[in-house]
Structures are given as C-alpha cells and as structure tokens.
Amino acid sequence: MLRRYKIRLAFSVAMVSPVALFFWSIALAQSASEVVGTWTLVSSVTERDGARTDQFGSGAKGMLTLDADGHFMLTIIGPDLPNFVSNNRASGTPEENKAEMSKSFAMIGTYLVNS
C-alpha cells in the first residue's frame, strides 16, 4: 500500500555542482541531461501529520546514480548499524536482520524526466 505522506530525499550533486540539490518529490531539472550523474545523500526526512522523522537516522549515508539511458541505483545506509555476531550476514539472527534492514535501503530501476 502506498503511503500518502511526502518523502523528500535531498541529494547534493557530486559530479555537476556541490551546491545543486536533487529533491525526490520535486523535479528541478529542465532536461534529463541535467540530472545525470552521481548524487550523495544530504537527508532523508518524512513528514506525516506535521511530524518530521529522519527515516534512517541522523548521519545516514547514501548515493543515487542516474545514467543517460534512464537507469538509476539508490542506496541508503543508516549510521551505527550493528555488526553480525557471526561476521556473516547470511547467517544473521532474526534480530540482527531486522536491525540491519530497518536502517538500510537499496533500489534499482528506471527513471523519466518530464519537461
């Protein structure tokens, strides 16, 4: 089910200009070529009923890559993720897996810029 609250992911562009920002919910680009590149996460905040929440915790790291053919890769990892006791994520306990998955996110797909 799609949640109906604003999700704003602000990214500063690493390849074009360090002051340019990318807002997931607000397209600022005039053309597709203006968003192509690698962007780094500035913040990931949700707003619901007037309450703002930092989704992955303060200090999360993330990267968004957009290529000229319309493909993207997004990764966000929260700060202070616990280590797996076994040093192997494939054999993590349910509690370790839950802790890891609740503060990290990865996604690939395609994008389109409407101008």
C-alpha positions in Angstrom: 0.0 0.0 0.0 1.3 3.4 -1.0 1.7 5.7 2.0 0.4 9.2 1.3 3.0 11.3 3.1 5.7 13.3 1.5 9.1 11.7 1.2 11.9 14.1 0.5 15.3 12.9 -0.2 17.7 15.7 -0.7 20.9 14.9 -2.5 23.8 17.2 -3.3 25.2 16.6 -6.8 28.8 15.2 -6.8 29.6 15.5 -10.5 27.9 18.7 -11.6 28.0 21.2 -8.8 28.3 20.8 -5.0 25.5 23.3 -4.3 22.9 21.8 -6.7 20.2 19.8 -4.9 18.0 16.9 -6.1 14.6 16.6 -4.4 13.0 13.2 -5.0 9.5 14.7 -4.8 10.3 17.9 -6.7 11.9 17.9 -10.1 14.2 20.9 -10.6 15.8 19.8 -13.8 14.9 21.3 -17.1 16.1 18.3 -19.1 17.2 14.7 -18.5 20.9 15.6 -19.1 20.8 17.9 -16.0 20.2 15.1 -13.6 22.6 12.5 -15.0 25.5 11.8 -12.6 26.1 10.7 -9.0 24.4 12.4 -6.1 25.2 12.0 -2.4 22.5 11.9 0.4 22.1 15.1 2.4 19.0 13.9 4.4 16.0 11.6 4.2 13.1 13.0 6.1 9.4 12.0 6.1 6.6 14.3 7.1 3.3 12.9 8.4 0.6 14.8 10.2 3.1 17.7 10.8 5.7 15.4 12.4 9.1 15.2 10.7 11.2 12.0 11.0 14.7 11.2 9.8 14.0 7.9 8.2 17.4 6.2 8.5 18.8 8.2 11.5 20.9 11.3 11.6 24.1 10.8 9.7 22.9 8.3 7.2 25.0 7.8 4.1 23.6 7.4 0.6 24.2 7.6 -3.1 22.0 8.0 -6.2 23.3 7.3 -9.6 21.4 8.3 -12.7 22.6 7.4 -16.2 21.8 8.9 -19.5 19.8 5.9 -20.6 17.2 6.3 -17.8 18.6 3.8 -15.3 19.2 4.5 -11.6 20.7 3.0 -8.5 19.9 4.2 -5.0 21.5 3.0 -1.7 20.9 4.5 1.8 22.6 3.1 4.9 21.8 4.3 8.4 24.6 5.2 10.9 25.8 2.8 13.6 24.5 -0.4 12.0 25.3 -3.3 14.4 27.8 -5.9 13.3 26.6 -9.5 12.8 28.0 -11.7 15.7 28.9 -14.4 13.1 30.6 -11.8 10.8 28.4 -13.3 8.1 25.1 -11.6 7.1 23.9 -14.8 5.5 23.7 -16.4 9.0 22.3 -13.4 10.9 19.7 -13.9 13.6 16.2 -12.5 13.1 17.0 -9.6 15.4 20.2 -8.8 13.6 18.5 -8.9 10.2 15.7 -6.7 11.4 18.1 -4.1 12.8 20.1 -4.1 9.5 17.0 -3.9 7.2 15.2 -1.2 9.2 18.1 1.2 8.7 19.2 0.4 5.1 17.6 0.6 1.7 18.7 -0.2 -1.9 16.8 0.0 -5.2 17.5 -0.1 -8.9 15.2 0.8 -11.8 14.4 3.3 -14.5 13.5 6.9 -14.3 11.9 9.5 -16.6 12.3 13.3 -16.6 9.2 15.1 -17.8 10.0 18.5 -19.2 
